[in-house]
C-alpha cells in the first residue's frame, strides 16, 4: 500500500511536470505567433499607407499634423533650424539627406514626405502666410545639401472632377516649387507634378478628416 502511494505521487508529479512544460511551450509558441502577426501587420501598414497622427480643424478644414517634440536641427553648413518637431517634414528630410547609408528608393511611389505645415487659401493655390516658415526651413536644408534634387507632388481628395482635381494639385505643387526657387534654390533642382486624387493616404475619402489628409503636398528626394 505504501509503495502504491509513492508510485501514485511519482506519477502525479510526472504529470504536473509534463503539464508545466506543455504550458511553457504553448506560451512560447503563442508569443512567437503574436510577434510574427504583429510584424506582418506592421509591414502591411508600411506597404499600404502611412500612420498619420494629428487632429482635424473644422474651422480651416485642414489636418493639423502632430510633429513631435521640439528640437533644433544642426545643418552641416553650420546653420540651425530651430523649433521643429522630431517627426516633422524638416526632421524626416534632414535625416534622409544626412544619412550616407540611406539611398533613394527606385520605386517612385515610395519615399514621399508630406509637407506637414503647408496650407493653402481656401479654393486657391496660394500658400497661407504661416506656411512660409516651413518653406524657408526646407530651403535651408536643401542649401546645406547642394547635390540633392527633389520633386514636389500635389494631391487632392475626390471632391469634384478628376480634371479639376489634377489642375488644382498641379497648381499647388507648382506654387511650392516657385516659393522654393524664390528662396534661393536653383530651378534645375526642383520638379513638380499634380496627381489629383490619386495615391490617397486615407483610402476611404469620405469623412472630412480623411479628405483633409488627402489634400496635401509631398516632397520626394530623387537624387542625393
N, C-alpha and C positions, 0 to 999 in steps of 0.2 A: 504493500500500500504506500509506504514512504517513497519507494522507487518510482511508483506511478505518479506521485505528486511532483517529484523532481523532474520527471520526464515531461509532465504537463507544463511546469514552469519553464523548462527549457524550450519546448515547442512554442509556448506563448511569447517568450522573449524573442524567439527567432522570427515569429510572425510580425511582432511590433517593429523589429529592426527592418524587415522587408517593407513594411508599410511606410516607415520613415524614409528609406532610400527611394521608394516609389514616389512619395510626395515631393522630395527634394528634386528628383529628376524631372518630375512633371512640371514643377515650378520653374526649373531652369529652362525647360523646353518652351514653356509658355512665355517666359521672359524673352527668350530669343525670337520667338514668333512675333511678339509685340514689337520688339525693336526693329525687326525686318519689315513689319507692316508700316510702322511709323516712318521708316526710311523710304519705303515705296511711296507713301503718301506725300512725304516731303519732296521727293523727286517729281511727283506729278504736279505739285504746286509750282515748282521751279520751271517745269516744262510748259505747263498750260498757261500760267499767268503769274502775276505778282501779288504778294501780300501787301496791301496798301492800308496804312494806318492814318487816321485823321478824322475830321468831322466835316459835315456838310453845313454850309452857311446859307440858310434860306433867304436871307436878305440880298446877298450878292449873286447867289446861285453858284458860287464857287466851292470847290472842295479844298479845305484847309488841311494841308499835309502836316503830320507830326514829324518834325525834322530831328528830334533827339536832343541830347544835352548840348549846351552851348560850349564851343571851344574855339581856338584860334588855329588856322592853317598857316604853317610857315612854308613859304614857297622857296624853291631852290635858288631863285634870284635875289633872295633876301627880303622880299616884301611879305606882308602878312595879310590874311583875310580874317577879320575879327567877327565875333558874334554870329557864327553859323552853327547849325546843328550837326552832330556827328553822323546823322543819317541823311543829311541834306544832299541836294544835287551837287553842290560845291565839294562836299566831302567825298562823294562817290566818284566824281570826275577826277579830283586830285589823286585819290588812292589808285585809280586805274592808270593814270599817266605816270605816277611816281613809282609804281612797282615795275621794275625791269623784267620780272618773271611773268607778267601778265601780257598776253598777246591779243591782238584784235581777232575777234571771232569771225571766221569766214562766212558763217551764216548771217546774212544781212538782216534777218528778222530778230537777231539777238544783240545784246549789248546796249540797248537803248536805255537812257536815263531820263526820267521825267523832270522837267524844269518845274520844281515844286512851289515856286513863288512868282511865276509869271502869269499875270492875268490881263484880260483884255476888256476894253469898254464894251458894254452890252451891245451885241449886234454889230460890232465893228472889229477891225483888225489892228486898231491902235492899242498899244500896251498901256496899262494904268501907270500912274506916277510911281506908286510903291514898287512896281516891277523893276524899276531902274537899278536898284541896289543889286539884285541878282545878276542882271545883265553885266554890270560893272565887275562883279566878282568872277563871273565866267570869263570875261575878257582878261582879267588879271591872271587867271590860271593858264589860259591859252598863251599869254605873253611869256609866262615862265617856262612853257614847253613849246618852243617855236617850231618844232617838227610836227606837232600834232595837227591833223586835219579832221574836221567834223562835218556831220550832216545834221540839219535841223528837220525834224518831221512834225507836221501839223495833223491833228486829228479832231474829229467831231463826234457827237452822238448820232443817233439815227433819225433825229427830228429833221423833217424837210427832205427834199430830193437829194439823191446822191450827187447830182451835178452841182447843186448849190453847196452841198457839204464839202465837196472837193475844192471848189473855188475858195470858200471861206478858209479851209485848212491850209491851202496854198498861200493865201494872203497873210495869214498869221505866222506861218513858218518863215515867209519872206521878210516879214516885219522884224522878227528876232534876228534873222541873218543881217539885215541892214543896220540894226541897232549895234550889233557886234562889230560890224565894219566901221561904223561911225566912232566906236570906242577905240579904234586903232588896230583891229585885226585885219590882216590882208585878205582881200576878197577871194583870192585863189585858195584860201584855206577853209572856206565855208561853202557848202552847197545846201539847198533846201528843197523840200518836196511836200506836197499836201496829199494825204491819204484818205481824206473824207472820214467815213465811219468805219473804215477797215481797221483791223488789228485792235479791237476794243480790249481794255484791261478788265472791264466788267461786262461779261458776255450778255447778261440779261437785257441791258439797255432799256430798262423800264422805269425804275424809281428815280427821282430827282438826284439822289446821291450817286447812283450808278452812272447816270448820264454825265454828271459833273466830273467824275473820274475819267470818263472817256474824252471829254473836251479838254485837250491838253496839247502841249508842245514838248517833244522829246529831243534829246541830243544823243548822237552816236559818234564815237571816235572810229574813223575808218583807216587812220594812219597815225602811228606814234612817232 
